[in-house]
Amino acid sequence: MGVVYRRRGFHYERELARMLYREGFAVIRAPASGSRAKRVFYPDIVALYKKNILVFEVKARSELCDIYIEREKVERLRDFAERSGGEAYVVVKITSMGEWRVVPLDQLWETEAGNYRVSKFTLERSAKLEELLKRVRRAA
């Protein structure tokens, strides 16, 4: 993974963290999430709102398209959510649309290689981030 790609990824993680904070969430962005640390897994973003825990893997794409995620990353994200009692999502910034979409892990498709895919079809029909945040605030 190149430096430019990592820098761009960090940009969207920071953008999401700032947005969640403005919306009233306590937010932790794990700077080690993309590092080579193998012993402990850190999701990209953990957002808390009155005992509600959201765990995010952050992706960005210019257009709606299929997104592939390594098996280990999805499994560790799921494990982190289970350990914390939280909900795990892949959250995708669609830059051409200027919006964030959220995809629960149970909507990912396993590929023949054993990794996971968020299909374009799933992404098109996924909830906007604002809808998820409203639901969490209502439930609190």
URZICOR-V612040 format. One record per backbone hydrogen bond with DSSP energy under -0.5 kcal/mol. CO is the residue of the C=O (numbers start at 1). NH is the residue of the N-H. If there is no record, write none. Layout:
# URZICOR-V612040
co:CO nh:NH
co:CO nh:NH
This chain:
# URZICOR-V612040
co:2 nh:6
co:3 nh:7
co:4 nh:8
co:5 nh:9
co:6 nh:10
co:7 nh:11
co:8 nh:12
co:9 nh:13
co:10 nh:14
co:11 nh:15
co:12 nh:16
co:13 nh:17
co:14 nh:18
co:15 nh:19
co:16 nh:20
co:17 nh:21
co:18 nh:22
co:19 nh:23
co:20 nh:25
co:21 nh:24
co:26 nh:48
co:28 nh:30
co:28 nh:46
co:29 nh:31
co:30 nh:33
co:32 nh:35
co:44 nh:30
co:45 nh:56
co:46 nh:28
co:47 nh:54
co:48 nh:26
co:49 nh:52
co:52 nh:49
co:53 nh:87
co:54 nh:47
co:55 nh:89
co:56 nh:44
co:56 nh:45
co:56 nh:58
co:57 nh:91
co:59 nh:93
co:61 nh:95
co:62 nh:96
co:67 nh:118
co:69 nh:116
co:70 nh:74
co:71 nh:75
co:72 nh:76
co:73 nh:77
co:74 nh:78
co:75 nh:79
co:76 nh:80
co:77 nh:81
co:78 nh:82
co:79 nh:83
co:80 nh:84
co:81 nh:85
co:81 nh:86
co:87 nh:55
co:88 nh:105
co:89 nh:57
co:89 nh:91
co:90 nh:103
co:91 nh:59
co:92 nh:94
co:92 nh:101
co:93 nh:61
co:93 nh:95
co:94 nh:97
co:94 nh:98
co:94 nh:99
co:99 nh:94
co:100 nh:129
co:101 nh:92
co:102 nh:127
co:103 nh:90
co:104 nh:107
co:105 nh:108
co:109 nh:117
co:111 nh:114
co:115 nh:111
co:116 nh:69
co:117 nh:109
co:117 nh:119
co:118 nh:67
co:119 nh:123
co:120 nh:124
co:121 nh:125
co:122 nh:126
co:123 nh:126
co:127 nh:102
co:128 nh:131
co:128 nh:132
co:129 nh:133
co:130 nh:134
co:131 nh:135
co:132 nh:136
co:133 nh:137
co:134 nh:138
co:135 nh:139
co:136 nh:140
